[in-house]
Amino acid sequence: MLYSLFEMNQAALAPMRAAADLGQIYFRNPFNPLTNTPVGKNMAALFEMVERVTRRYGKPDFGIDEIDIDGDMVPVTERIAWSHPFCNLVHFEKTTAKRQWRKQPKLVIVAPMSGHHATLLRGTVRTMLPDHDVYITDWIDARQVPVSLGQFDLDDYIDYLIEIFQALGPGTHVMAVCQPSVPVLAAVAVMSARKDKCTPKSMTLMGGPIDTRRNPTVVNNLAEEKGIDWFRRNVISKVPLPYPGTMRSVYPGFLQLNGFMSMNLDRHVHAHRELFVHLVRGDGDSADKHKDFYDEYLSVMDLTAEFFLQTVDTVFVEHHLPKGTMTHRNERVDLTKIKSCALMTVEGEKDDISGVGQTEAAHDLCVNIPKRKRRHHLQKRVGHYGVFNGGRFRAEIAPSIGDFIRANGG
């Protein structure tokens, strides 16, 4: 019912969006005498803001066609290296014959499956590409997956990761951004217990909720206070027609987006006010940067209900991983089995989603990883987004991760 109401609201706003489009065209027409007047500029900016606020944002492209490596522009081709109904593994292949590209360490970036598309990590991919052979998990929007293709829960997520590591073979390194820190750690533990030769050489966990009992944030407290039954009753909905995933139970992306926005509502309101000013002034660079960010930020995807509920219960309510009670396919996830895979954790000093100490907790749980194979990086003056993107990520965090990978078989 909730999803249907949202779709009805989107349909009801369609005439307003169309009118806003026409308004932009009218007040930006070079033959309109009002175009370059204060009234014309304000009206054009207002109509663009109305269109943007009411728009349904589709999935963006990665758009990485080339990469600058030591002054050379190297072509990059996106290729799907592995595919399952809920995920494509995208390989950013450097399409030159230079031998050194083929010798770079394989790095799997596991994107969060928490509402946004993997393209949110476009900057992360760009930064890591010059020195690594980069792959990324491109999760599929649950409303696009027919019910006939089955369910997808946290156990399936871990299975997918294990299959990806096995498909890429020995010597792979993995970087988990936020939410996937838990399933990546679990997958490595399961593979280590099985003595799988394809167990990653190193794992980098970034801003992840390994133990949310440490320095809990608003997000963590909400999950514990409400409990899993509240989420099942209040946020789960059926995908309506005409999507391929009609009648699939999901946690809708628009609900997750509302949660993200409400956490920092003042900041988002201020940012849109600034955008309006830039549009009126004709400040193209500032307006374009704002629009690029929000085109990405406002593009969201649905999660399967079973994955969302199992993750909330396992990670945020019951804390199964740090308690040592987490299971995968009825097999206990034993973190003490991890011995050869190196571990690096990265946290942001101002992270308001995964508090300081939550990711570092992995070091206390993986007791059999040698000290020489461990590293912790606390980045000053960055929040959650800055852990994996932005200037400090490029200048300080990424070089540290690169050094760590090279030091552990990369």
Summary of the structure (lengths in Angstrom):
residues: 410
radius of gyration: 22.4
end to end distance: 50.3
largest distance: 74.0
contacts: 1329
relative contact order: 0.13
helix: 49%
strand: 18%
